[in-house]
Amino acid sequence: MNILIFYQYFGTPKGKWSTRIYELTRRWVQDGHKVTVVTSPYEKSDIRATKFVERQKIDGINLIVINSADSNRDATLKRIYKAAIFSTISCYFALSEKCDIVIASSGPITVGLPALLSKWFRRKPMVFEVRDLWPAGAIELGKLKNGLMKGIALWFEKICYKNSSLVVPCSKGMEEGVLQKSPSTKTLVIPNASDVELFSKIESLPTNFEQFEGKKLFMYAGSLGIMDEVEQVIHGMKLVSNPDILLLIIGDGAEKKHLQSLVSDEQLSNVQFLGIMPKLEVIKWFGVVEATFVTFRDLTVLHTSSPNKMFDSFAAGVPIIQSTKGWIRELVNETECGINVQPNDPKEFANAVNKIADDKTFRDKLAYNAKRLSLTEFNRDLLAEKYLKALENL
């Protein structure tokens, strides 16, 4: 089978970004299929290009890199412009590249355009992958305010769903969002996943770990954007009095300077920023922490998220402290893989940290359950196989 994928943010573990598409496609290549990913450089990924359009090959995966680099630091209009450039150039490959099936991985929603052209003009089966509910997310976050633009985006979203042979949401909450817009659409939930094999290769301690030896370490590892609202974790750390408990923040984003100022203004010695680093280095930190945080702004659309940081935590056998109100809260209640807290409630965050730090038996039980989820329900090998079978059926 020859699979053509349009995805703007491709990256490998050498980069500092999500590896979902890389991990899925390298497995499909190993199974004997040909995969071509049309992508672009992203600030946090390891993909770069010297030409405007450049062909590359990574682990058997064919890449077509359109050099229209995106960054979440950019203004909304600039990001829309970059997405439009990527989508427009991608249309050429949608109409010319040999393939049996086409996948568009969104957001941004504009990535659906080349896939639609491939379906309409070449009659190729179209799969639309929903990694975030856009444009709902942009509207709730206040990034998309213009009435006309909202209308066009919502109309185009429905077009993508209705023309897809299959829509692949990354969570049950996203699936519900899709079916509200297009009830007759066929869906298959393939969440982000745990790369157990990758996390089993931790052979050394993190760089500069010596300064933290003997401490109880907690970690947030991910984007530091408006939607992530890591500020609520910092407010919780203000109430943690044990000097041996530290919060490490790994990542970058538009809110990083604000968060650093908050820590400085509050004179918090129990919060440290380690910067952004390749995933191969981040996994070492997962191996030395008591728990990790999963947070988002308290918005309905964000409670449907399928955050990579959570699945990485499971792969490492590390429990989570999380503040969303959707499917992840239900998962934690059902499987005891972490602790649920109310968003923006510093006391609950502090209590969760203290409970895990003070009760090793309790922490180890949560860790065991987290690891078990990575080996079963969220195992990347199993999910990649399930996804591939669905493509073969189409």
ZATOR-789785 format. One record per residue (C-alpha): residue number from 1; x, y negated, z negated. Coordinates in steps of 0.2 Angstrom, whole numbers, always signed. Example, Ala and Ser with C-alpha at 12.3 -4.5 7.8 and 13.67 -1.06 7.14 Angstrom:
<drendrens>
<drendren lummi="1" px="+62" py="+22" pz="-39"/>
<drendren lummi="2" px="+68" py="+5" pz="-36"/>
</drendrens>
This chain:
<drendrens>
<drendren lummi="1" px="+0" py="+0" pz="+0"/>
<drendren lummi="2" px="+6" py="-17" pz="+4"/>
<drendren lummi="3" px="+1" py="-30" pz="-9"/>
<drendren lummi="4" px="+2" py="-49" pz="-6"/>
<drendren lummi="5" px="+1" py="-60" pz="-22"/>
<drendren lummi="6" px="-1" py="-79" pz="-24"/>
<drendren lummi="7" px="+5" py="-84" pz="-41"/>
<drendren lummi="8" px="+13" py="-101" pz="-44"/>
<drendren lummi="9" px="+23" py="-96" pz="-60"/>
<drendren lummi="10" px="+33" py="-80" pz="-57"/>
<drendren lummi="11" px="+47" py="-76" pz="-69"/>
<drendren lummi="12" px="+58" py="-62" pz="-76"/>
<drendren lummi="13" px="+64" py="-59" pz="-94"/>
<drendren lummi="14" px="+79" py="-69" pz="-90"/>
<drendren lummi="15" px="+68" py="-84" pz="-90"/>
<drendren lummi="16" px="+58" py="-93" pz="-103"/>
<drendren lummi="17" px="+41" py="-90" pz="-97"/>
<drendren lummi="18" px="+27" py="-76" pz="-95"/>
<drendren lummi="19" px="+33" py="-61" pz="-86"/>
<drendren lummi="20" px="+15" py="-53" pz="-83"/>
<drendren lummi="21" px="+16" py="-53" pz="-64"/>
<drendren lummi="22" px="+35" py="-47" pz="-64"/>
<drendren lummi="23" px="+31" py="-33" pz="-76"/>
<drendren lummi="24" px="+16" py="-27" pz="-66"/>
<drendren lummi="25" px="+23" py="-28" pz="-49"/>
<drendren lummi="26" px="+40" py="-20" pz="-53"/>
<drendren lummi="27" px="+30" py="-5" pz="-59"/>
<drendren lummi="28" px="+20" py="-5" pz="-43"/>
<drendren lummi="29" px="+36" py="-5" pz="-33"/>
<drendren lummi="30" px="+43" py="+9" pz="-43"/>
<drendren lummi="31" px="+27" py="+19" pz="-38"/>
<drendren lummi="32" px="+31" py="+16" pz="-20"/>
<drendren lummi="33" px="+21" py="+1" pz="-15"/>
<drendren lummi="34" px="+27" py="-14" pz="-6"/>
<drendren lummi="35" px="+24" py="-31" pz="-15"/>
<drendren lummi="36" px="+26" py="-49" pz="-9"/>
<drendren lummi="37" px="+24" py="-63" pz="-22"/>
<drendren lummi="38" px="+22" py="-81" pz="-15"/>
<drendren lummi="39" px="+28" py="-92" pz="-29"/>
<drendren lummi="40" px="+37" py="-108" pz="-34"/>
<drendren lummi="41" px="+50" py="-113" pz="-47"/>
<drendren lummi="42" px="+43" py="-117" pz="-64"/>
<drendren lummi="43" px="+52" py="-127" pz="-77"/>
<drendren lummi="44" px="+52" py="-112" pz="-89"/>
<drendren lummi="45" px="+55" py="-98" pz="-77"/>
<drendren lummi="46" px="+72" py="-92" pz="-70"/>
<drendren lummi="47" px="+66" py="-93" pz="-51"/>
<drendren lummi="48" px="+75" py="-107" pz="-41"/>
<drendren lummi="49" px="+77" py="-111" pz="-23"/>
<drendren lummi="50" px="+89" py="-121" pz="-12"/>
<drendren lummi="51" px="+77" py="-123" pz="+3"/>
<drendren lummi="52" px="+59" py="-129" pz="+4"/>
<drendren lummi="53" px="+54" py="-111" pz="+8"/>
<drendren lummi="54" px="+65" py="-97" pz="+3"/>
<drendren lummi="55" px="+64" py="-78" pz="+3"/>
<drendren lummi="56" px="+72" py="-68" pz="-11"/>
<drendren lummi="57" px="+71" py="-51" pz="-18"/>
<drendren lummi="58" px="+71" py="-46" pz="-37"/>
<drendren lummi="59" px="+70" py="-28" pz="-43"/>
<drendren lummi="60" px="+62" py="-23" pz="-26"/>
<drendren lummi="61" px="+49" py="-37" pz="-27"/>
<drendren lummi="62" px="+49" py="-48" pz="-12"/>
<drendren lummi="63" px="+48" py="-66" pz="-16"/>
<drendren lummi="64" px="+43" py="-81" pz="-5"/>
<drendren lummi="65" px="+48" py="-96" pz="-15"/>
<drendren lummi="66" px="+39" py="-113" pz="-11"/>
<drendren lummi="67" px="+50" py="-126" pz="-18"/>
<drendren lummi="68" px="+36" py="-137" pz="-26"/>
<drendren lummi="69" px="+42" py="-135" pz="-44"/>
<drendren lummi="70" px="+29" py="-138" pz="-58"/>
<drendren lummi="71" px="+31" py="-144" pz="-76"/>
<drendren lummi="72" px="+18" py="-145" pz="-90"/>
<drendren lummi="73" px="+27" py="-161" pz="-95"/>
<drendren lummi="74" px="+21" py="-169" pz="-79"/>
<drendren lummi="75" px="+5" py="-180" pz="-78"/>
<drendren lummi="76" px="-11" py="-172" pz="-73"/>
<drendren lummi="77" px="-12" py="-180" pz="-56"/>
<drendren lummi="78" px="+6" py="-175" pz="-52"/>
<drendren lummi="79" px="+2" py="-157" pz="-57"/>
<drendren lummi="80" px="-13" py="-157" pz="-46"/>
<drendren lummi="81" px="-3" py="-164" pz="-31"/>
<drendren lummi="82" px="+11" py="-150" pz="-34"/>
<drendren lummi="83" px="-3" py="-137" pz="-35"/>
<drendren lummi="84" px="-11" py="-143" pz="-19"/>
<drendren lummi="85" px="+6" py="-142" pz="-10"/>
<drendren lummi="86" px="+9" py="-125" pz="-16"/>
<drendren lummi="87" px="-8" py="-119" pz="-10"/>
<drendren lummi="88" px="-8" py="-128" pz="+7"/>
<drendren lummi="89" px="+9" py="-120" pz="+11"/>
<drendren lummi="90" px="+3" py="-103" pz="+5"/>
<drendren lummi="91" px="-11" py="-103" pz="+18"/>
<drendren lummi="92" px="+2" py="-100" pz="+31"/>
<drendren lummi="93" px="+8" py="-84" pz="+23"/>
<drendren lummi="94" px="-10" py="-79" pz="+19"/>
<drendren lummi="95" px="-13" py="-79" pz="+38"/>
<drendren lummi="96" px="+3" py="-71" pz="+44"/>
<drendren lummi="97" px="+11" py="-60" pz="+30"/>
<drendren lummi="98" px="+8" py="-41" pz="+33"/>
<drendren lummi="99" px="-3" py="-34" pz="+19"/>
<drendren lummi="100" px="-17" py="-22" pz="+14"/>
<drendren lummi="101" px="-24" py="-32" pz="-1"/>
<drendren lummi="102" px="-22" py="-50" pz="-8"/>
<drendren lummi="103" px="-22" py="-55" pz="-26"/>
<drendren lummi="104" px="-23" py="-74" pz="-31"/>
<drendren lummi="105" px="-18" py="-76" pz="-50"/>
<drendren lummi="106" px="-26" py="-92" pz="-57"/>
<drendren lummi="107" px="-24" py="-105" pz="-64"/>
<drendren lummi="108" px="-23" py="-117" pz="-56"/>
<drendren lummi="109" px="-39" py="-113" pz="-47"/>
<drendren lummi="110" px="-31" py="-120" pz="-31"/>
<drendren lummi="111" px="-22" py="-103" pz="-29"/>
<drendren lummi="112" px="-38" py="-96" pz="-23"/>
<drendren lummi="113" px="-38" py="-105" pz="-6"/>
<drendren lummi="114" px="-24" py="-94" pz="+3"/>
<drendren lummi="115" px="-33" py="-78" pz="-3"/>
<drendren lummi="116" px="-50" py="-84" pz="+3"/>
<drendren lummi="117" px="-42" py="-88" pz="+20"/>
<drendren lummi="118" px="-35" py="-70" pz="+20"/>
<drendren lummi="119" px="-52" py="-63" pz="+17"/>
<drendren lummi="120" px="-61" py="-74" pz="+29"/>
<drendren lummi="121" px="-50" py="-73" pz="+44"/>
<drendren lummi="122" px="-41" py="-56" pz="+41"/>
<drendren lummi="123" px="-54" py="-47" pz="+32"/>
<drendren lummi="124" px="-42" py="-42" pz="+18"/>
<drendren lummi="125" px="-49" py="-37" pz="+1"/>
<drendren lummi="126" px="-47" py="-51" pz="-11"/>
<drendren lummi="127" px="-44" py="-49" pz="-30"/>
<drendren lummi="128" px="-45" py="-65" pz="-41"/>
<drendren lummi="129" px="-35" py="-64" pz="-57"/>
<drendren lummi="130" px="-41" py="-75" pz="-71"/>
<drendren lummi="131" px="-27" py="-79" pz="-83"/>
<drendren lummi="132" px="-36" py="-95" pz="-90"/>
<drendren lummi="133" px="-54" py="-101" pz="-87"/>
<drendren lummi="134" px="-51" py="-115" pz="-76"/>
<drendren lummi="135" px="-58" py="-128" pz="-73"/>
<drendren lummi="136" px="-67" py="-126" pz="-89"/>
<drendren lummi="137" px="-51" py="-127" pz="-99"/>
<drendren lummi="138" px="-46" py="-144" pz="-90"/>
<drendren lummi="139" px="-63" py="-151" pz="-93"/>
<drendren lummi="140" px="-63" py="-146" pz="-112"/>
<drendren lummi="141" px="-46" py="-153" pz="-114"/>
<drendren lummi="142" px="-50" py="-169" pz="-106"/>
<drendren lummi="143" px="-38" py="-167" pz="-92"/>
<drendren lummi="144" px="-51" py="-167" pz="-78"/>
<drendren lummi="145" px="-63" py="-182" pz="-81"/>
<drendren lummi="146" px="-69" py="-187" pz="-64"/>
<drendren lummi="147" px="-87" py="-182" pz="-60"/>
<drendren lummi="148" px="-84" py="-178" pz="-42"/>
<drendren lummi="149" px="-68" py="-168" pz="-45"/>
<drendren lummi="150" px="-77" py="-158" pz="-59"/>
<drendren lummi="151" px="-91" py="-154" pz="-47"/>
<drendren lummi="152" px="-78" py="-148" pz="-33"/>
<drendren lummi="153" px="-68" py="-138" pz="-45"/>
<drendren lummi="154" px="-83" py="-129" pz="-52"/>
<drendren lummi="155" px="-90" py="-126" pz="-35"/>
<drendren lummi="156" px="-73" py="-119" pz="-29"/>
<drendren lummi="157" px="-72" py="-108" pz="-44"/>
<drendren lummi="158" px="-89" py="-100" pz="-39"/>
<drendren lummi="159" px="-83" py="-97" pz="-21"/>
<drendren lummi="160" px="-68" py="-88" pz="-28"/>
<drendren lummi="161" px="-78" py="-76" pz="-39"/>
<drendren lummi="162" px="-92" py="-73" pz="-26"/>
<drendren lummi="163" px="-79" py="-69" pz="-12"/>
<drendren lummi="164" px="-68" py="-57" pz="-22"/>
<drendren lummi="165" px="-70" py="-38" pz="-21"/>
<drendren lummi="166" px="-64" py="-38" pz="-39"/>
<drendren lummi="167" px="-61" py="-52" pz="-52"/>
<drendren lummi="168" px="-48" py="-47" pz="-66"/>
<drendren lummi="169" px="-50" py="-57" pz="-82"/>
<drendren lummi="170" px="-36" py="-57" pz="-95"/>
<drendren lummi="171" px="-49" py="-55" pz="-109"/>
<drendren lummi="172" px="-66" py="-50" pz="-113"/>
<drendren lummi="173" px="-70" py="-69" pz="-117"/>
<drendren lummi="174" px="-64" py="-73" pz="-100"/>
<drendren lummi="175" px="-74" py="-59" pz="-92"/>
<drendren lummi="176" px="-90" py="-67" pz="-100"/>
<drendren lummi="177" px="-85" py="-84" pz="-93"/>
<drendren lummi="178" px="-84" py="-76" pz="-76"/>
<drendren lummi="179" px="-100" py="-67" pz="-77"/>
<drendren lummi="180" px="-110" py="-83" pz="-83"/>
<drendren lummi="181" px="-105" py="-91" pz="-66"/>
<drendren lummi="182" px="-107" py="-76" pz="-55"/>
<drendren lummi="183" px="-117" py="-62" pz="-63"/>
<drendren lummi="184" px="-115" py="-50" pz="-48"/>
<drendren lummi="185" px="-96" py="-50" pz="-48"/>
<drendren lummi="186" px="-87" py="-34" pz="-51"/>
<drendren lummi="187" px="-74" py="-37" pz="-65"/>
<drendren lummi="188" px="-60" py="-27" pz="-73"/>
<drendren lummi="189" px="-52" py="-34" pz="-89"/>
<drendren lummi="190" px="-33" py="-32" pz="-88"/>
<drendren lummi="191" px="-26" py="-41" pz="-103"/>
<drendren lummi="192" px="-8" py="-48" pz="-105"/>
<drendren lummi="193" px="+2" py="-33" pz="-112"/>
<drendren lummi="194" px="+16" py="-27" pz="-123"/>
<drendren lummi="195" px="+32" py="-22" pz="-115"/>
<drendren lummi="196" px="+37" py="-9" pz="-127"/>
<drendren lummi="197" px="+52" py="-3" pz="-117"/>
<drendren lummi="198" px="+59" py="-21" pz="-117"/>
<drendren lummi="199" px="+57" py="-23" pz="-136"/>
<drendren lummi="200" px="+65" py="-6" pz="-140"/>
<drendren lummi="201" px="+81" py="-13" pz="-132"/>
<drendren lummi="202" px="+85" py="-25" pz="-147"/>
<drendren lummi="203" px="+103" py="-20" pz="-150"/>
<drendren lummi="204" px="+110" py="-35" pz="-159"/>
<drendren lummi="205" px="+105" py="-50" pz="-171"/>
<drendren lummi="206" px="+100" py="-66" pz="-164"/>
<drendren lummi="207" px="+113" py="-80" pz="-161"/>
<drendren lummi="208" px="+117" py="-90" pz="-176"/>
<drendren lummi="209" px="+106" py="-78" pz="-187"/>
<drendren lummi="210" px="+119" py="-80" pz="-201"/>
<drendren lummi="211" px="+112" py="-96" pz="-208"/>
<drendren lummi="212" px="+95" py="-88" pz="-211"/>
<drendren lummi="213" px="+100" py="-72" pz="-219"/>
<drendren lummi="214" px="+91" py="-68" pz="-235"/>
<drendren lummi="215" px="+76" py="-79" pz="-230"/>
<drendren lummi="216" px="+58" py="-74" pz="-226"/>
<drendren lummi="217" px="+56" py="-79" pz="-208"/>
<drendren lummi="218" px="+40" py="-83" pz="-199"/>
<drendren lummi="219" px="+40" py="-89" pz="-181"/>
<drendren lummi="220" px="+30" py="-98" pz="-168"/>
<drendren lummi="221" px="+37" py="-93" pz="-151"/>
<drendren lummi="222" px="+28" py="-101" pz="-136"/>
<drendren lummi="223" px="+23" py="-117" pz="-127"/>
<drendren lummi="224" px="+22" py="-133" pz="-137"/>
<drendren lummi="225" px="+8" py="-141" pz="-128"/>
<drendren lummi="226" px="-8" py="-150" pz="-132"/>
<drendren lummi="227" px="-19" py="-134" pz="-131"/>
<drendren lummi="228" px="-7" py="-124" pz="-143"/>
<drendren lummi="229" px="-9" py="-136" pz="-158"/>
<drendren lummi="230" px="+6" py="-130" pz="-167"/>
<drendren lummi="231" px="+3" py="-145" pz="-179"/>
<drendren lummi="232" px="-9" py="-134" pz="-189"/>
<drendren lummi="233" px="+5" py="-122" pz="-193"/>
<drendren lummi="234" px="+16" py="-136" pz="-199"/>
<drendren lummi="235" px="+3" py="-143" pz="-210"/>
<drendren lummi="236" px="+1" py="-126" pz="-218"/>
<drendren lummi="237" px="+20" py="-125" pz="-221"/>
<drendren lummi="238" px="+19" py="-141" pz="-232"/>
<drendren lummi="239" px="+9" py="-131" pz="-245"/>
<drendren lummi="240" px="+22" py="-116" pz="-245"/>
<drendren lummi="241" px="+33" py="-120" pz="-260"/>
<drendren lummi="242" px="+45" py="-105" pz="-259"/>
<drendren lummi="243" px="+61" py="-111" pz="-253"/>
<drendren lummi="244" px="+66" py="-94" pz="-246"/>
<drendren lummi="245" px="+51" py="-95" pz="-233"/>
<drendren lummi="246" px="+55" py="-103" pz="-217"/>
<drendren lummi="247" px="+46" py="-107" pz="-201"/>
<drendren lummi="248" px="+56" py="-105" pz="-185"/>
<drendren lummi="249" px="+49" py="-114" pz="-169"/>
<drendren lummi="250" px="+55" py="-107" pz="-152"/>
<drendren lummi="251" px="+48" py="-116" pz="-137"/>
<drendren lummi="252" px="+46" py="-132" pz="-128"/>
<drendren lummi="253" px="+32" py="-143" pz="-121"/>
<drendren lummi="254" px="+24" py="-160" pz="-121"/>
<drendren lummi="255" px="+20" py="-160" pz="-140"/>
<drendren lummi="256" px="+38" py="-155" pz="-146"/>
<drendren lummi="257" px="+44" py="-173" pz="-150"/>
<drendren lummi="258" px="+28" py="-176" pz="-159"/>
<drendren lummi="259" px="+30" py="-160" pz="-169"/>
<drendren lummi="260" px="+48" py="-164" pz="-173"/>
<drendren lummi="261" px="+43" py="-182" pz="-179"/>
<drendren lummi="262" px="+29" py="-174" pz="-190"/>
<drendren lummi="263" px="+42" py="-162" pz="-198"/>
<drendren lummi="264" px="+54" py="-177" pz="-201"/>
<drendren lummi="265" px="+41" py="-189" pz="-208"/>
<drendren lummi="266" px="+35" py="-176" pz="-220"/>
<drendren lummi="267" px="+53" py="-171" pz="-224"/>
<drendren lummi="268" px="+50" py="-153" pz="-222"/>
<drendren lummi="269" px="+65" py="-142" pz="-225"/>
<drendren lummi="270" px="+56" py="-126" pz="-222"/>
<drendren lummi="271" px="+53" py="-129" pz="-203"/>
<drendren lummi="272" px="+66" py="-128" pz="-190"/>
<drendren lummi="273" px="+66" py="-130" pz="-171"/>
<drendren lummi="274" px="+77" py="-118" pz="-162"/>
<drendren lummi="275" px="+73" py="-124" pz="-144"/>
<drendren lummi="276" px="+68" py="-115" pz="-129"/>
<drendren lummi="277" px="+78" py="-99" pz="-124"/>
<drendren lummi="278" px="+77" py="-84" pz="-112"/>
<drendren lummi="279" px="+65" py="-70" pz="-117"/>
<drendren lummi="280" px="+79" py="-58" pz="-118"/>
<drendren lummi="281" px="+86" py="-69" pz="-133"/>
<drendren lummi="282" px="+68" py="-72" pz="-140"/>
<drendren lummi="283" px="+65" py="-54" pz="-143"/>
<drendren lummi="284" px="+80" py="-53" pz="-155"/>
<drendren lummi="285" px="+71" py="-66" pz="-166"/>
<drendren lummi="286" px="+55" py="-55" pz="-166"/>
<drendren lummi="287" px="+66" py="-41" pz="-174"/>
<drendren lummi="288" px="+70" py="-52" pz="-189"/>
<drendren lummi="289" px="+53" py="-61" pz="-194"/>
<drendren lummi="290" px="+39" py="-56" pz="-206"/>
<drendren lummi="291" px="+25" py="-62" pz="-195"/>
<drendren lummi="292" px="+21" py="-74" pz="-180"/>
<drendren lummi="293" px="+8" py="-87" pz="-177"/>
<drendren lummi="294" px="-5" py="-87" pz="-163"/>
<drendren lummi="295" px="-14" py="-104" pz="-162"/>
<drendren lummi="296" px="-24" py="-115" pz="-150"/>
<drendren lummi="297" px="-35" py="-130" pz="-151"/>
<drendren lummi="298" px="-52" py="-127" pz="-158"/>
<drendren lummi="299" px="-61" py="-127" pz="-141"/>
<drendren lummi="300" px="-73" py="-113" pz="-135"/>
<drendren lummi="301" px="-63" py="-110" pz="-119"/>
<drendren lummi="302" px="-46" py="-108" pz="-128"/>
<drendren lummi="303" px="-54" py="-94" pz="-139"/>
<drendren lummi="304" px="-54" py="-83" pz="-124"/>
<drendren lummi="305" px="-35" py="-84" pz="-122"/>
<drendren lummi="306" px="-24" py="-69" pz="-119"/>
<drendren lummi="307" px="-8" py="-76" pz="-126"/>
<drendren lummi="308" px="+8" py="-67" pz="-122"/>
<drendren lummi="309" px="+16" py="-72" pz="-139"/>
<drendren lummi="310" px="+3" py="-60" pz="-147"/>
<drendren lummi="311" px="+7" py="-45" pz="-136"/>
<drendren lummi="312" px="+26" py="-48" pz="-139"/>
<drendren lummi="313" px="+23" py="-48" pz="-157"/>
<drendren lummi="314" px="+14" py="-32" pz="-156"/>
<drendren lummi="315" px="+28" py="-24" pz="-145"/>
<drendren lummi="316" px="+40" py="-29" pz="-159"/>
<drendren lummi="317" px="+29" py="-22" pz="-173"/>
<drendren lummi="318" px="+26" py="-39" pz="-181"/>
<drendren lummi="319" px="+9" py="-44" pz="-188"/>
<drendren lummi="320" px="+1" py="-61" pz="-182"/>
<drendren lummi="321" px="-7" py="-75" pz="-192"/>
<drendren lummi="322" px="-20" py="-82" pz="-180"/>
<drendren lummi="323" px="-33" py="-96" pz="-179"/>
<drendren lummi="324" px="-44" py="-92" pz="-164"/>
<drendren lummi="325" px="-62" py="-88" pz="-166"/>
<drendren lummi="326" px="-65" py="-76" pz="-151"/>
<drendren lummi="327" px="-60" py="-59" pz="-146"/>
<drendren lummi="328" px="-43" py="-60" pz="-155"/>
<drendren lummi="329" px="-52" py="-63" pz="-172"/>
<drendren lummi="330" px="-63" py="-48" pz="-169"/>
<drendren lummi="331" px="-47" py="-38" pz="-164"/>
<drendren lummi="332" px="-38" py="-43" pz="-181"/>
<drendren lummi="333" px="-54" py="-38" pz="-191"/>
<drendren lummi="334" px="-56" py="-21" pz="-183"/>
<drendren lummi="335" px="-37" py="-16" pz="-182"/>
<drendren lummi="336" px="-29" py="-25" pz="-197"/>
<drendren lummi="337" px="-14" py="-31" pz="-186"/>
<drendren lummi="338" px="-13" py="-48" pz="-194"/>
<drendren lummi="339" px="-23" py="-61" pz="-204"/>
<drendren lummi="340" px="-36" py="-72" pz="-198"/>
<drendren lummi="341" px="-36" py="-90" pz="-204"/>
<drendren lummi="342" px="-48" py="-105" pz="-200"/>
<drendren lummi="343" px="-41" py="-117" pz="-188"/>
<drendren lummi="344" px="-34" py="-133" pz="-196"/>
<drendren lummi="345" px="-35" py="-127" pz="-213"/>
<drendren lummi="346" px="-18" py="-129" pz="-221"/>
<drendren lummi="347" px="-22" py="-119" pz="-237"/>
<drendren lummi="348" px="-27" py="-104" pz="-227"/>
<drendren lummi="349" px="-11" py="-104" pz="-217"/>
<drendren lummi="350" px="-1" py="-106" pz="-233"/>
<drendren lummi="351" px="-10" py="-92" pz="-241"/>
<drendren lummi="352" px="-8" py="-80" pz="-227"/>
<drendren lummi="353" px="+11" py="-84" pz="-226"/>
<drendren lummi="354" px="+13" py="-81" pz="-245"/>
<drendren lummi="355" px="+3" py="-65" pz="-244"/>
<drendren lummi="356" px="+14" py="-57" pz="-231"/>
<drendren lummi="357" px="+30" py="-64" pz="-239"/>
<drendren lummi="358" px="+26" py="-57" pz="-256"/>
<drendren lummi="359" px="+18" py="-41" pz="-252"/>
<drendren lummi="360" px="+29" py="-29" pz="-242"/>
<drendren lummi="361" px="+17" py="-15" pz="-243"/>
<drendren lummi="362" px="+3" py="-25" pz="-236"/>
<drendren lummi="363" px="+15" py="-33" pz="-222"/>
<drendren lummi="364" px="+21" py="-16" pz="-217"/>
<drendren lummi="365" px="+3" py="-9" pz="-215"/>
<drendren lummi="366" px="-1" py="-24" pz="-203"/>
<drendren lummi="367" px="+16" py="-21" pz="-194"/>
<drendren lummi="368" px="+12" py="-3" pz="-191"/>
<drendren lummi="369" px="-6" py="-7" pz="-184"/>
<drendren lummi="370" px="+2" py="-20" pz="-173"/>
<drendren lummi="371" px="+14" py="-8" pz="-166"/>
<drendren lummi="372" px="+1" py="+5" pz="-163"/>
<drendren lummi="373" px="-9" py="-7" pz="-153"/>
<drendren lummi="374" px="+6" py="-10" pz="-142"/>
<drendren lummi="375" px="+8" py="+9" pz="-138"/>
<drendren lummi="376" px="-10" py="+11" pz="-134"/>
<drendren lummi="377" px="-23" py="-2" pz="-130"/>
<drendren lummi="378" px="-10" py="-15" pz="-124"/>
<drendren lummi="379" px="+3" py="-4" pz="-117"/>
<drendren lummi="380" px="+10" py="-12" pz="-101"/>
<drendren lummi="381" px="+13" py="+5" pz="-92"/>
<drendren lummi="382" px="-5" py="+11" pz="-95"/>
<drendren lummi="383" px="-12" py="-6" pz="-90"/>
<drendren lummi="384" px="-2" py="-7" pz="-74"/>
<drendren lummi="385" px="-7" py="+10" pz="-69"/>
<drendren lummi="386" px="-26" py="+6" pz="-72"/>
<drendren lummi="387" px="-24" py="-10" pz="-62"/>
<drendren lummi="388" px="-15" py="-1" pz="-47"/>
<drendren lummi="389" px="-29" py="+12" pz="-47"/>
<drendren lummi="390" px="-42" py="-2" pz="-45"/>
<drendren lummi="391" px="-32" py="-9" pz="-30"/>
<drendren lummi="392" px="-30" py="+8" pz="-22"/>
<drendren lummi="393" px="-49" py="+10" pz="-23"/>
<drendren lummi="394" px="-52" py="-6" pz="-15"/>
</drendrens>
